[in-house]
């Protein structure tokens, strides 16, 4: 074994002391979450962005179906490229941290194992997305793969969000566990706007119509119930209700958009509806994003509450 010493002002510092000193510096310079767990603000970001991943699984699926139905194909190809790229970047950021996304790295072994499961689905899903982007078209094989795999990707991402929520309740947000649930379910609302849209488009395309009608009915019913729970509370959903006047106003904007959007998806989920005309498809394509964006704005407000 070699022994190196540093001599300065007649003081000999052993290599052992020097290494210990450098390690101490490294630890003291590292962010607080590496030793103490994420702060409230960091948990707010983690819950927001991991929750947003759920939405992106459904937004990608919706965009592929709009391309398949030849609705603003060029625009949706561009959107699909951005959506899939963001999902990929955020998935990596959740694991190793991201200064750009303000994400701390995940250190929990059980959450890392769950991210492994998501990676195993994504490694097959992403090439199909890239195939659509390359060919600027959607094949029947693409749609069959999408129908079989978008929900497993969503469910496993949702499971990871639940794990982050539990850690948040025990960690930086332990003083306000209701806020962790609120950020989770408000974030889930974003996903439901896109899941509804995807299910509507599967019905319009004629793929597995009866099952998608049932799923669409469940999805828009859950969206409506959660929106009411975010405003005024829901014990079953674990929502305490929202007191902030600013956030309530924003949820009021979402509610106004929902009142216009609900009849569109309700039309498609109605067992009596045999076919969906093109004008209804275009109406959905034009109205789902304002609903998503305003729900996303509300989630950002809840995230700021976590940072206080």
Buried (B, 14 or more C-beta within 10 A) or exposed (E): EEEEEEEEEEEEEEEEEEEEEEEEEEEEEEEEBEEEBBBBBBBBBBBBBBBBBBBBBBBBBBBBBBBBBEBBBEEBBEBBBEBBEBBBEBBBBBBEBBEEBBBBBBBBEEBBEBBEBBEEBBEEBBEBBEBBBEEEEBEEEBBEBBBEBBBBBBBBBBEBBEBBBBBBBEBBBEEBBBBBBBBBBBBBBBBBBBBBBBBBBBBBBEBBBEEBBEBBBBBBEBBBBBBBBBBEBBEEBBBBBBEEEEBBEBBEBBBEBBEEBBEBBBBBBEEEBEEBEEEBBBBBBEBBBBBBEBBBBBBBBBBBBBEE
